[in-house]
Amino acid sequence: MTYKKKKNIGTIIRSAVAFGVSKILIVGQKKNLRTFGHQRTKDFMQFVYFEKFGEAVEYLKKNNFKIYGCEIAEGAKNVVSRPFTGNTAFIFGNEGSGMNEKAMKACDEFIYIPQYGHGTASLNVSVAASIILHHFAVWAGYGETGRDGFKYVVDESKKIAEPHMNFRPTEKDIRRQQRLKKRKLAELEKSSLSESGGTATVTATTEAATTSEVTTESA
């Protein structure tokens, strides 16, 4: 789905980490997607990339995920009833137009969030995601994270070593990686000069990143 507000994806990542989500599937976007607002939580999430929406759906079906569309559709179940049954994937629609036809056809069932006020037709997508993911975490019986004073404990050992699966770099990504390597080499050379007080020569080869096929694993 397309989220026009730059904070939405970052906020969804933050809530997903807080409520024990194992993976976020990215369709059509690249690794440098905007994650403003994630508050340093993206290092604790696994991202799986797909070129096409159908590939993401196939991956979920293959790994026995039931797909819930978060939409006020006919037959949609109230999320408060927590109608979940096992491995679950959620699709959240665009704030303005909701889920498109292709996304709705991929869903096994639909859930919605009941409202009790009369001044808004819908919720912000990141708010809706937070509510639904919290309900799923409670249903799944996840153990509550330990607390330290007024905050929850951040366990640095839980960071994901390889956070990006199926990522295929574009030419733009490769050029960006080359620029970063050159910058690091320049910083290393500058550091060597300052430490030795003389001249230093650093020789290195910058290579374009290669694309490799990654076999997806069961969640």
Backbone as JSON, one array per atom type, in Angstrom:
{
  "sequence": "MTYKKKKNIGTIIRSAVAFGVSKILIVGQKKNLRTFGHQRTKDFMQFVYFEKFGEAVEYLKKNNFKIYGCEIAEGAKNVVSRPFTGNTAFIFGNEGSGMNEKAMKACDEFIYIPQYGHGTASLNVSVAASIILHHFAVWAGYGETGRDGFKYVVDESKKIAEPHMNFRPTEKDIRRQQRLKKRKLAELEKSSLSESGGTATVTATTEAATTSEVTTESA",
  "N": [[0.84, -1.18, 0.0], [0.35, 2.33, -0.46], [1.74, 4.94, 1.35], [1.4, 8.22, 1.92], [2.14, 10.11, 3.83], [5.1, 10.88, 5.44], [5.78, 9.93, 7.98], [4.29, 7.68, 8.52], [5.14, 4.99, 7.78], [7.47, 4.68, 9.33], [6.38, 4.93, 11.92], [4.67, 2.73, 11.95], [6.6, 0.69, 11.82], [7.81, 1.05, 14.32], [5.66, 0.41, 16.08], [5.23, -2.21, 15.27], [7.58, -3.46, 16.11], [7.3, -3.07, 18.87], [5.1, -4.7, 19.42], [5.8, -7.29, 18.79], [5.94, -8.24, 16.11], [7.14, -10.31, 13.46], [8.08, -9.94, 10.83], [8.19, -7.46, 8.21], [6.72, -6.98, 5.14], [7.77, -5.62, 2.13], [6.62, -4.17, -0.76], [7.55, -3.37, -3.98], [9.02, -1.16, -3.13], [12.29, 0.15, -2.33], [15.37, -0.5, -0.47], [16.07, 1.91, 0.68], [13.73, 3.12, 1.6], [11.54, 5.57, 3.05], [11.73, 5.93, 6.48], [11.1, 7.61, 8.51], [10.51, 8.51, 11.84], [10.71, 6.08, 13.08], [12.22, 5.87, 15.34], [14.71, 4.62, 15.97], [14.08, 1.9, 15.91], [14.05, 0.25, 13.7], [16.21, -1.46, 13.36], [15.55, -3.7, 14.7], [13.83, -5.18, 13.25], [12.8, -7.48, 10.69], [12.95, -7.14, 7.24], [11.33, -8.0, 4.27], [11.64, -8.11, 0.84], [9.79, -7.57, -2.16], [9.22, -7.58, -5.67], [6.75, -7.6, -6.9], [3.29, -7.53, -5.95], [1.89, -9.95, -6.03], [3.92, -11.82, -5.63], [4.57, -11.46, -2.97], [2.2, -12.29, -1.75], [2.18, -14.97, -2.54], [4.43, -15.88, -1.15], [3.49, -15.61, 1.51], [1.3, -17.41, 1.53], [2.62, -19.8, 0.97], [4.04, -20.12, 3.3], [2.11, -20.6, 5.14], [0.52, -18.49, 6.18], [-2.3, -16.7, 7.3], [-4.15, -14.24, 5.7], [-5.18, -11.13, 6.67], [-7.24, -8.5, 5.79], [-7.3, -5.14, 6.66], [-9.98, -3.53, 6.88], [-13.15, -1.92, 6.48], [-15.08, -3.93, 5.42], [-17.61, -5.96, 3.79], [-18.77, -8.44, 5.92], [-16.59, -8.22, 7.58], [-14.73, -8.73, 10.6], [-14.96, -7.69, 13.99], [-12.13, -6.36, 15.51], [-11.82, -6.47, 18.21], [-12.86, -8.87, 18.99], [-10.86, -10.59, 18.43], [-10.25, -12.6, 16.25], [-8.29, -14.43, 15.45], [-6.23, -17.2, 14.27], [-3.74, -18.39, 13.97], [-0.53, -18.25, 12.34], [-0.3, -15.04, 11.04], [-0.9, -12.46, 8.67], [-1.12, -8.98, 8.01], [-2.77, -6.61, 6.0], [-2.72, -3.25, 5.34], [-4.64, -0.55, 4.21], [-4.58, 2.33, 1.96], [-4.9, 5.55, 3.42], [-6.75, 7.36, 2.36], [-8.17, 6.15, 0.13], [-8.46, 3.53, 0.9], [-8.16, -0.1, 0.76], [-7.01, -1.49, -2.33], [-8.53, -3.24, -5.15], [-7.03, -5.5, -5.93], [-5.54, -6.09, -3.62], [-7.59, -6.65, -1.82], [-8.68, -8.97, -2.9], [-6.71, -10.78, -2.32], [-6.95, -11.32, 0.34], [-7.85, -13.44, 3.08], [-9.66, -13.03, 5.11], [-11.4, -10.25, 6.71], [-10.84, -7.56, 9.0], [-11.95, -5.05, 11.31], [-11.74, -1.88, 13.06], [-13.71, -0.84, 15.63], [-15.43, 2.26, 16.01], [-16.42, 4.95, 18.22], [-17.0, 7.58, 18.37], [-18.15, 10.56, 16.59], [-16.93, 12.2, 14.73], [-15.01, 11.59, 12.78], [-14.2, 9.76, 9.82], [-12.42, 7.72, 9.59], [-9.34, 6.16, 10.83], [-5.92, 7.26, 11.24], [-3.49, 5.46, 9.36], [-1.24, 4.4, 10.67], [-2.0, 4.51, 13.32], [-4.21, 2.78, 13.28], [-2.89, 0.41, 12.59], [-1.31, 0.03, 14.88], [-3.25, -0.45, 16.88], [-4.46, -2.83, 15.96], [-2.25, -4.62, 15.82], [-1.57, -4.71, 18.5], [-3.81, -6.0, 19.59], [-3.48, -8.48, 18.38], [-1.07, -9.35, 19.54], [-1.83, -9.64, 22.22], [-3.76, -11.66, 21.94], [-2.08, -13.73, 20.99], [-0.58, -14.24, 23.2], [1.95, -13.26, 23.86], [4.84, -12.74, 25.86], [5.1, -10.1, 28.2], [7.31, -7.37, 27.76], [10.18, -6.64, 29.76], [10.36, -4.09, 32.3], [11.92, -0.95, 33.13], [11.91, 1.32, 35.43], [10.09, 3.98, 34.18], [10.03, 3.09, 31.61], [10.19, 0.65, 28.92], [12.46, -2.11, 28.65], [15.13, -2.03, 26.39], [16.55, -4.44, 24.46], [19.56, -4.86, 23.2], [20.71, -7.1, 22.1], [18.79, -8.29, 20.61], [18.72, -7.22, 18.13], [18.42, -7.41, 14.56], [20.55, -9.35, 12.65], [20.81, -9.66, 9.86], [18.9, -7.69, 8.36], [17.6, -7.28, 5.91], [15.94, -9.06, 3.53], [15.86, -10.7, 0.36], [16.52, -8.43, -1.02], [17.16, -6.6, -3.91], [19.56, -4.81, -5.37], [19.33, -1.71, -7.13], [20.67, 0.19, -9.94], [20.99, 2.74, -8.93], [21.14, 2.19, -6.19], [23.55, 0.79, -6.12], [25.4, 2.74, -6.95], [25.11, 4.47, -4.81], [26.11, 2.87, -2.72], [28.76, 2.69, -3.55], [29.55, 5.37, -3.29], [29.37, 5.64, -0.52], [31.37, 3.86, 0.29], [33.65, 5.12, -0.75], [33.59, 7.44, 0.76], [34.03, 6.42, 3.32], [36.61, 5.44, 2.97], [37.98, 7.82, 2.54], [37.64, 9.02, 5.04], [39.04, 7.2, 6.59], [41.61, 7.51, 5.57], [42.1, 10.17, 6.29], [42.02, 9.9, 9.04], [44.23, 8.25, 9.45], [46.3, 9.93, 8.67], [46.17, 11.95, 10.61], [46.83, 10.53, 12.88], [49.42, 9.54, 12.43], [50.87, 11.77, 11.78], [52.16, 12.2, 9.44], [52.35, 11.44, 5.94], [49.98, 9.33, 4.33], [48.98, 6.49, 2.49], [46.17, 5.04, 1.14], [44.98, 2.21, -0.33], [42.4, 0.79, -2.11], [39.78, -1.23, -3.44], [36.76, -0.44, -4.89], [33.84, -2.17, -5.27], [31.01, -3.0, -7.26], [27.88, -3.8, -5.82], [26.61, -7.1, -5.87], [23.84, -8.91, -7.17], [22.01, -11.4, -5.55], [20.24, -14.46, -5.39], [17.85, -15.13, -2.95], [16.58, -17.56, -0.88], [13.46, -17.73, 0.51], [12.44, -18.19, 3.91], [10.53, -20.15, 6.25], [8.39, -18.4, 8.5]],
  "CA": [[0.0, 0.0, 0.0], [1.11, 3.57, -0.55], [1.5, 5.85, 2.44], [1.94, 9.5, 1.49], [2.72, 10.83, 4.96], [6.41, 10.25, 5.63], [5.93, 9.31, 9.3], [3.45, 6.49, 8.69], [5.89, 3.73, 7.74], [8.32, 4.64, 10.51], [5.55, 4.68, 13.1], [4.23, 1.33, 11.87], [7.75, -0.12, 12.21], [7.97, 1.17, 15.78], [4.6, -0.37, 16.72], [5.45, -3.63, 14.94], [8.63, -3.93, 17.02], [6.75, -3.08, 20.22], [4.09, -5.73, 19.6], [6.31, -8.63, 18.49], [5.83, -8.67, 14.71], [8.39, -10.95, 13.04], [8.54, -9.45, 9.53], [7.42, -6.51, 7.42], [6.92, -7.23, 3.72], [7.8, -4.39, 1.34], [6.36, -4.45, -2.18], [7.82, -2.3, -4.92], [9.91, -0.14, -2.57], [13.67, -0.28, -2.17], [15.86, -0.49, 0.9], [16.16, 3.26, 1.22], [12.41, 3.7, 1.79], [11.5, 6.51, 4.17], [11.3, 5.32, 7.75], [11.09, 8.7, 9.49], [9.62, 8.26, 12.97], [10.85, 4.73, 13.66], [12.87, 6.03, 16.65], [15.79, 3.62, 16.1], [13.54, 0.55, 16.09], [14.1, -0.56, 12.47], [17.26, -2.47, 13.48], [14.98, -4.86, 15.38], [12.79, -5.74, 12.37], [13.18, -8.14, 9.45], [12.23, -6.65, 6.07], [11.4, -8.9, 3.12], [11.31, -7.29, -0.32], [9.2, -8.22, -3.34], [9.0, -6.67, -6.79], [5.33, -7.57, -7.22], [2.39, -7.88, -4.85], [1.58, -11.38, -6.11], [5.03, -12.58, -5.06], [4.43, -11.38, -1.51], [1.06, -13.15, -1.39], [2.63, -16.36, -2.71], [5.32, -16.15, -0.02], [2.66, -15.78, 2.71], [0.54, -18.65, 1.39], [3.58, -20.91, 1.06], [4.46, -20.25, 4.69], [0.92, -20.85, 5.97], [-0.02, -17.29, 6.83], [-3.64, -16.25, 6.96], [-4.06, -12.82, 5.39], [-6.31, -10.3, 7.09], [-7.31, -7.13, 5.31], [-7.82, -4.22, 7.69], [-10.9, -2.73, 6.09], [-14.57, -2.07, 6.85], [-15.66, -4.62, 4.27], [-18.73, -6.84, 4.12], [-18.34, -9.64, 6.65], [-15.41, -7.96, 8.4], [-14.91, -9.05, 12.01], [-14.5, -6.7, 14.96], [-10.82, -6.78, 16.01], [-11.93, -6.72, 19.65], [-13.17, -10.3, 19.17], [-9.59, -11.3, 18.19], [-10.64, -13.82, 15.55], [-7.08, -15.0, 14.84], [-6.13, -18.66, 14.42], [-2.36, -18.87, 13.81], [0.33, -17.29, 11.65], [-1.2, -14.03, 10.48], [-0.36, -11.28, 7.99], [-2.09, -7.9, 7.91], [-2.62, -5.63, 4.94], [-3.36, -1.98, 5.68], [-4.89, 0.21, 3.0], [-4.31, 3.75, 1.89], [-5.81, 6.29, 4.32], [-7.83, 8.01, 1.63], [-8.99, 5.27, -0.72], [-8.58, 2.19, 1.46], [-7.46, -1.16, 0.04], [-7.43, -1.64, -3.72], [-9.2, -4.5, -5.47], [-6.06, -6.59, -5.94], [-5.22, -6.42, -2.24], [-8.76, -7.26, -1.18], [-8.83, -10.34, -3.41], [-5.68, -11.62, -1.71], [-7.25, -11.53, 1.76], [-8.69, -14.56, 3.51], [-10.72, -12.43, 5.92], [-11.24, -8.82, 6.99], [-11.14, -7.1, 10.35], [-12.09, -3.6, 11.39], [-11.66, -1.3, 14.39], [-14.95, -0.09, 15.9], [-15.31, 3.64, 16.51], [-17.53, 5.31, 19.09], [-17.26, 9.01, 18.24], [-18.91, 10.9, 15.38], [-16.29, 13.29, 14.02], [-14.03, 11.16, 11.78], [-14.63, 8.58, 9.06], [-11.41, 6.66, 9.68], [-8.16, 6.44, 11.64], [-4.62, 7.26, 10.58], [-3.11, 4.07, 9.12], [-0.29, 3.93, 11.68], [-2.79, 4.31, 14.53], [-4.98, 1.55, 13.06], [-1.95, -0.71, 12.66], [-0.92, -0.15, 16.28], [-4.36, -1.07, 17.61], [-4.64, -4.22, 15.51], [-1.1, -5.42, 16.22], [-1.66, -4.92, 19.95], [-4.81, -7.04, 19.81], [-2.91, -9.78, 17.99], [-0.07, -9.73, 20.54], [-2.56, -10.11, 23.41], [-4.33, -12.97, 21.6], [-1.01, -14.71, 20.85], [0.0, -14.54, 24.51], [3.36, -12.88, 23.95], [5.24, -12.29, 27.18], [5.34, -8.67, 28.27], [8.71, -6.95, 27.87], [10.55, -6.16, 31.08], [10.34, -2.63, 32.47], [12.93, -0.31, 33.96], [11.33, 2.61, 35.76], [8.93, 4.36, 33.38], [10.27, 2.66, 30.23], [10.45, -0.77, 28.68], [13.88, -2.4, 28.44], [15.57, -2.29, 25.02], [17.57, -5.48, 24.47], [20.37, -4.69, 22.0], [21.05, -8.41, 21.54], [17.69, -8.72, 19.76], [18.81, -6.6, 16.8], [18.47, -8.38, 13.45], [21.87, -9.32, 12.01], [20.6, -9.46, 8.42], [17.52, -7.21, 8.36], [17.0, -7.14, 4.58], [15.86, -10.29, 2.75], [15.36, -10.59, -1.02], [16.76, -7.1, -1.57], [17.9, -6.59, -5.16], [19.96, -3.41, -5.56], [19.22, -1.07, -8.44], [21.88, 0.94, -10.28], [21.06, 3.85, -7.99], [21.61, 1.64, -4.91], [24.96, 0.44, -6.29], [26.16, 3.99, -6.94], [25.08, 4.98, -3.43], [27.04, 2.06, -1.95], [30.11, 3.09, -3.95], [29.84, 6.67, -2.68], [29.59, 5.41, 0.91], [32.69, 3.23, 0.44], [34.66, 6.15, -0.99], [33.56, 8.34, 1.9], [34.68, 5.74, 4.44], [38.04, 5.4, 2.66], [38.49, 9.17, 2.76], [37.68, 9.22, 6.48], [40.13, 6.36, 7.1], [42.87, 8.16, 5.19], [42.23, 11.37, 7.12], [42.33, 9.43, 10.39], [45.6, 7.74, 9.44], [47.19, 11.1, 8.59], [46.17, 12.65, 11.89], [47.46, 9.69, 13.89], [50.84, 9.37, 12.15], [51.51, 13.06, 11.63], [52.83, 12.23, 8.14], [51.48, 11.11, 4.81], [49.55, 7.93, 4.3], [48.31, 6.13, 1.25], [45.22, 3.95, 1.32], [44.58, 1.64, -1.61], [41.27, -0.14, -1.96], [38.97, -1.39, -4.64], [35.32, -0.39, -4.64], [33.16, -3.07, -6.19], [29.55, -2.89, -7.28], [27.19, -4.87, -5.12], [26.02, -8.06, -6.79], [22.52, -9.4, -6.8], [21.99, -12.85, -5.31], [18.9, -15.0, -5.12], [17.71, -15.55, -1.56], [15.44, -18.43, -0.66], [12.71, -17.31, 1.69], [12.29, -19.23, 4.93], [9.29, -20.09, 7.02], [8.46, -17.49, 9.65]],
  "C": [[0.88, 1.24, 0.0], [0.73, 4.5, 0.6], [2.18, 7.18, 2.13], [2.59, 10.28, 2.62], [4.0, 10.12, 5.4], [6.58, 9.55, 6.98], [5.21, 7.99, 9.42], [4.25, 5.2, 8.74], [6.78, 3.61, 8.97], [7.55, 4.34, 11.78], [5.03, 3.26, 13.12], [5.37, 0.39, 12.27], [7.91, -0.12, 13.73], [6.92, 0.34, 16.51], [4.79, -1.86, 16.47], [6.52, -4.23, 15.85], [8.08, -4.06, 18.44], [5.83, -4.27, 20.46], [4.49, -7.09, 19.01], [6.13, -9.12, 17.08], [7.17, -9.22, 14.23], [8.94, -10.36, 11.75], [7.61, -8.36, 9.0], [7.75, -6.76, 5.96], [6.79, -5.91, 2.95], [7.63, -4.75, -0.13], [6.66, -3.21, -3.01], [8.73, -1.2, -4.42], [11.3, -0.72, -2.41], [14.13, -0.06, -0.73], [15.93, 0.89, 1.52], [14.8, 3.93, 1.35], [12.41, 4.58, 3.04], [10.96, 5.85, 5.43], [11.32, 6.36, 8.87], [10.08, 8.39, 10.6], [9.79, 6.9, 13.6], [11.57, 4.74, 15.0], [13.86, 4.91, 16.96], [15.28, 2.2, 16.34], [13.72, -0.34, 14.85], [15.19, -1.63, 12.5], [16.76, -3.75, 14.14], [13.92, -5.56, 14.52], [13.4, -6.38, 11.12], [12.31, -7.62, 8.31], [12.43, -7.62, 4.91], [10.86, -8.15, 1.91], [10.79, -8.13, -1.48], [8.98, -7.18, -4.43], [7.5, -6.49, -7.04], [4.5, -8.05, -6.03], [2.08, -9.37, -4.84], [2.67, -12.25, -5.52], [4.96, -12.59, -3.53], [3.3, -12.29, -1.03], [1.46, -14.62, -1.48], [3.54, -16.78, -1.55], [4.51, -16.43, 1.25], [1.89, -17.1, 2.67], [1.45, -19.87, 1.57], [3.98, -21.18, 2.5], [3.29, -20.28, 5.67], [0.48, -19.65, 6.8], [-1.44, -17.04, 6.36], [-3.59, -14.74, 6.79], [-5.34, -12.1, 5.79], [-6.19, -8.92, 6.46], [-7.93, -6.26, 6.37], [-8.7, -3.2, 6.99], [-12.33, -2.96, 6.57], [-15.29, -2.65, 5.64], [-16.83, -5.49, 4.74], [-18.21, -8.11, 4.79], [-17.12, -9.44, 7.51], [-15.71, -8.2, 9.88], [-14.31, -7.95, 12.89], [-13.18, -7.18, 15.56], [-10.86, -7.08, 17.51], [-12.23, -8.18, 19.94], [-11.93, -11.17, 18.97], [-9.83, -12.64, 17.51], [-9.48, -14.59, 14.93], [-6.96, -16.5, 15.13], [-4.7, -19.19, 14.33], [-1.49, -17.81, 13.17], [-0.54, -16.32, 10.85], [-0.42, -12.89, 9.83], [-1.48, -10.25, 7.87], [-1.76, -6.99, 6.74], [-3.41, -4.39, 5.33], [-3.48, -1.13, 4.42], [-4.47, 1.65, 3.08], [-5.34, 4.52, 2.72], [-6.99, 6.9, 3.58], [-8.76, 7.06, 0.91], [-9.16, 3.86, -0.17], [-7.79, 1.17, 0.65], [-7.95, -1.22, -1.4], [-7.97, -3.04, -3.97], [-8.25, -5.69, -5.42], [-5.73, -7.05, -4.51], [-6.39, -7.12, -1.55], [-8.96, -8.7, -1.63], [-7.83, -11.3, -2.77], [-6.01, -12.0, -0.27], [-8.14, -12.74, 2.0], [-9.88, -14.06, 4.31], [-10.43, -10.96, 6.13], [-11.55, -8.54, 8.45], [-11.25, -5.58, 10.33], [-12.0, -3.16, 12.85], [-12.94, -0.49, 14.64], [-14.65, 1.31, 16.43], [-16.56, 4.01, 17.3], [-17.82, 6.82, 19.09], [-17.87, 9.3, 16.88], [-18.23, 11.97, 14.52], [-15.25, 12.9, 12.99], [-14.49, 9.88, 11.11], [-13.65, 7.43, 9.18], [-10.26, 7.1, 10.57], [-6.93, 6.57, 10.74], [-4.13, 5.82, 10.48], [-2.14, 3.55, 10.18], [-0.99, 3.71, 13.02], [-3.58, 3.01, 14.44], [-4.08, 0.32, 13.18], [-1.57, -1.01, 14.11], [-2.0, -0.86, 17.08], [-4.5, -2.54, 17.25], [-3.48, -5.1, 15.95], [-1.09, -5.67, 17.72], [-2.67, -6.02, 20.27], [-4.24, -8.41, 19.46], [-1.91, -10.26, 19.04], [-0.73, -10.27, 21.8], [-3.15, -11.49, 23.13], [-3.26, -14.05, 21.57], [-0.33, -15.05, 22.17], [1.48, -14.22, 24.61], [3.67, -12.39, 25.35], [5.55, -10.8, 27.18], [6.83, -8.37, 28.44], [8.97, -6.4, 29.27], [10.6, -4.64, 31.13], [11.47, -2.17, 33.38], [12.44, 1.1, 34.24], [10.08, 2.87, 34.93], [9.05, 3.93, 31.92], [10.39, 1.15, 30.14], [11.92, -0.96, 28.32], [14.14, -2.69, 26.96], [16.73, -3.27, 25.07], [18.35, -5.42, 23.16], [20.72, -6.02, 21.34], [19.97, -8.93, 20.6], [17.71, -8.06, 18.37], [18.99, -7.67, 15.72], [19.8, -8.25, 12.72], [21.77, -9.03, 10.52], [19.16, -8.99, 8.22], [16.83, -7.19, 7.0], [17.09, -8.43, 3.79], [15.3, -10.01, 1.36], [15.64, -9.24, -1.65], [17.63, -7.18, -2.81], [18.29, -5.14, -5.48], [19.78, -2.92, -6.99], [20.56, -0.37, -8.73], [22.08, 2.1, -9.31], [21.59, 3.37, -6.64], [23.11, 1.34, -4.99], [25.83, 1.69, -6.26], [26.23, 4.58, -5.53], [26.07, 4.2, -2.56], [28.48, 2.41, -2.28], [30.51, 4.42, -3.32], [30.14, 6.51, -1.18], [30.96, 4.79, 1.17], [33.8, 4.26, 0.27], [34.74, 7.11, 0.18], [34.28, 7.73, 3.09], [36.19, 5.67, 4.23], [38.69, 6.75, 2.92], [38.63, 9.46, 4.25], [38.83, 8.42, 7.11], [41.48, 6.99, 6.8], [43.14, 9.38, 6.05], [42.63, 10.99, 8.54], [43.77, 8.96, 10.49], [46.61, 8.89, 9.43], [47.3, 11.8, 9.94], [46.89, 11.86, 12.97], [48.97, 9.6, 13.7], [51.58, 10.69, 12.06], [52.24, 13.2, 10.31], [51.84, 11.94, 7.04], [51.13, 9.64, 4.85], [48.82, 7.68, 3.0], [47.42, 4.93, 1.51], [44.79, 3.48, -0.05], [43.47, 0.64, -1.38], [40.51, -0.19, -3.27], [37.51, -1.33, -4.26], [34.63, -1.22, -5.7], [31.67, -2.86, -6.12], [28.94, -4.07, -6.54], [26.56, -5.81, -6.13], [24.68, -8.53, -6.27], [22.57, -10.9, -6.62], [20.57, -13.27, -5.0], [18.87, -15.49, -3.67], [16.46, -16.4, -1.44], [14.74, -18.03, 0.62], [12.49, -18.49, 2.62], [10.95, -19.07, 5.63], [9.47, -19.16, 8.19], [8.4, -18.29, 10.92]]
}
